[in-house]
Amino acid sequence: MESNERPEAFEERHFTVRELASMWHLSREFVRQVVQHEPGVTEWVRQQPGRRRYRVLRVPQSVAERLYNRALGKAEDECHGLSGNSGHTIRTRRRHSLVDRRQASTQQEGRRD
């Protein structure tokens, strides 16, 4: 396989929703909502008449990396004031706490004057 080719589906690691939720410290329901309509996610559905529907989602590593990088990019844009008001806020814990500390120190300096 050449470096510019996309890996075959069976050659790539696939994550469950539970694994991604654990890695990203998010709820399974939130991860499920984020990944369910993402291109490349494999979905198996089993439904028997009169019974509930069972869905199994598997997320290839390349899709998980794309989603994570997209979220990091939005968080960085927000920290730099580049994002619009889309109604969604994505922050990383480390960057968010740094911003909070800067705001707190600025407010304290204002009180001293």
N, C-alpha and C positions, 0 to 999 in steps of 0.2 A: 504494500500500500504506500502511495506517495504522500508527502506531507500535506499537499493541498487537497487531498481527497477526504471526504467525510467518512468517519469510521462506520462500519456496518453495525446495525442495531445489536446484534448478538456479541460483538466484540467490546462493546462499551458497558461500563458498570451502570446498572439501573437502581435507583433509590425508591424506597416506599415513601409514602407521605409521612409516616411515623418517623422514619430515619431523618428526613429533611427537617421536620418540625423539631426534632431533638438537636440536630446540628445547628439550626438557626435560632433556637430558643423561642419558637413561636408555637401557637396552638395548631393542632392537626387540622382543625376546621379552616383556619386562615390559610394554611399551606394548600389545602385541597382547593379552596376557592382561587388561589393565585395560579396553580398549575393546571387546573382542569381544562382550560381552553387554549393552553399554550401548544403551539405546533411542536410535534415530536414526542409528546407525552402519549404513552400507550394506555388504552383503556379497554378493559374487558368487562362486559356486562352480562349478568345472568339473571333472568327473570322467569319464574314459573308462574303460570296462571293462578291468580288468587293469592300469591305470595309476594313479599317485598322484593325489590330489585337490589341486587348486589353488584357493586362497582369496585373494580380493582384498578388503581392507577399506578403506573411505573414511570419514573422520570429519569431519562438518560442523563448521564453526568454532564454532557455538553449543554443540555437544556437547563439543568440546575445551575451550572456556572453562568450561563447567559442571564438567568433570572437574578442571581445574586449580584452580578456585575451591574445589571440595570438598576437594582435597588441602591447599590453603592453610588452609582453615578447620580441618581436623583438626590440622594442625601448630600453629596458633595455640592451639587448645584444649589440646593436649598441653603447650605451653609454659606455659600458665596452670593446668595440673593439672586440667583439666575432663574429659579423656577417660577412659573405662574401659579395662579390659584386654581389648581386642578381639583381640590377637595381631598386629595390624598397626601398624607404626610409620612415620609419615610425618613427615619433618623437612625443612625448607628449610635449605640450607647456611648462609645468613646467620644465621638465628635459632639454629641449632644451635651455631655457633661462638661466638655471644654468650653462650649458656647455659654453654658449656664455659669461657669466660673468667671468667665470674662464679663458677663453682664452683671454678676454680683459684685465684682471688684469695681466696676464702673459706677454702680449705684452707691457703693460705700464711699468712693472718692467724692461723689457729688454731695453726700451728706456731711462730709468733713469741712467743706467750703462754707 
